[in-house]
Amino acid sequence: MSLLLVLHILVVGMFTTRILLRDDLSPPARLAWFIVLLGLPIFGSVVYFLFGEVDLRGKARRTRAAIFDTIKYDAAADMGEAEKLTALIERPYQAAFKYAASVNGFHPMAGNTAELMADSARTHARMIADIDAATDHVHVLYYIWLGDRTGTALAEALIRAVRRGVTCRAMADGLGSRVLIRSALWRRMRDAGVQMAVALPLNRPIRTLLNSRIDLRNHRKITVIDGQITYCGSRNSADPEFKIKANYAPWIDIMLRFRGPVVAQNQLLFATDWMDATGERLARCAVSSKPAKDGFPAQALGFGPTERKGATPHLFSTAIGCARATVTLSTPYFVPDATVLESLRAAAFRGVVVTLIFPKLNDNWIVAAASRSYYRALLEAGCIIHEFTGGLLHAKTLTIDDKISLIGSSNLDLRSFDLNYENNILLQDTEITSQIQGRQAEYIADSELVSLDTVINWPYRKRIWHNVIATIGPIL
């Protein structure tokens, strides 16, 4: 037996043993890794070494936990009170808010208001105007921040604010915003006095590989102004033409502008990331805007690889399980685990009208194929599927029973479930939910209905391709 063959057997055997010893892997994920290792042993071994484990070691988790404990101590009043949940949230939906509170400790707080932005241009103009009116501080964090019109205008607004004496802190993800981080615009912000930080930087790849995974990303989109205003939704700091992937443009996003106690909760999520990246302790930057008399209850949510495993799919499945009449969901990336898939099917089986909106043309061909492998099971359960044709539908929305909305950065795929830091806001309000449903209706009007007959009659090669990709979906 040659030395190369012996090494080959040892390497594959080592990774196979490691997979069998892991209690955190689901059986489908374990099987998917076995298929990759047996089918492409060398490639599979390398991929498993680079991307196979999400464990951030104890130090990273302890660091995040210590940061959050500090933040909760500094701003305990902004966390909300568990005892008030039953008075704020209607009984059928309390389970969703209770589960959300169990993730970070944020509880629903009354007195919030929100404004649904009309489109990307309106969002951009309103955000710049808010920054130009800032008097104390501006905090921004984006997964993708480009040096295009939108990204440059944001940078210029921060520079203007700093010159007025406003404290500005800006963060960008080390991978998603890598071009900007190396650009003259980034240096100009820093030289002007904007405090800059990189979330999950790529400057020490070997250390990153040894301690975690190089593809762990901060996918959040947070803007907080004077502790009075926050924006939450799917929009990055980039033009809808999205030049780095122009073939899929325009990118269709959704953003809400919030005032009220939930602003402070979003502020605390920013603070955890800032403290983790810089080590600087952020005391309470400003008191959140006073609760509006007729405002609605809402709570912020922060997910990430240092949080409890499975928190995102558990929240979605719990929320879907609360539905009595309707569930409408839009997401660009749909690779659900069994928890979410079966919650959607179960809702449809019990008579809930479940409507799903996905992009017809997806910038990620692997996700597109895996998504369509679930169509038949969903349609047979009675779910309604629309494929958006007006660009890349990037909006992540969930509305339930004309009353509950979830909006933010989380997709329904395994990256958002396990690998990305995400931020969302869960709220109960008839008016805002109605407005989001109106936007969802606009998406549907610009979509093609997918029928069960169409899916059944897909060519064999297409169905095989979708199912092959879905088979390794648990490790994508």
Secondary structure, 3 states (H helix, E strand, C coil): CCHHHHHHHHHHHHHHHHHHHCCCCCHHHHHHHHHHHHHCHHHHHHHHHHHCCCCCHHHHHHHHHHHHHHHHHHCHHHHCCHHHHHHHCCHHHHHHHHHHHHHHCCCCEEEEEEEECCCHHHHHHHHHHHHHCCCCEEEEEECCECCCHHHHHHHHHHHHHHHCCCEEEEEEECCCCHHHHCCHHHHHHHHHCCEEEEECCCCCHHHHHHHCCCCCEECCEEEEECCCEEEEECCCECCCCCHHHHHHCCEECCEEEEECCHHHHHHHHHHHHHHHHHCCCCCCCCCCCCCCCCCEEEEEEEECCCCCCCHHHHHHHHHHHHCCCEEEEECCCECCCHHHHHHHHHHHHCCCEEEEEEECCCCCHHHHHHHHCCHHHHHHHCCEEEEECCCEECCCEEEECCCEEEEECCCECHHHHHHEEEEEEEEECHHHHHHHHHHHHHHHHCEEEECHHHHHCCCHHHHHHHHHHHHCHHHC
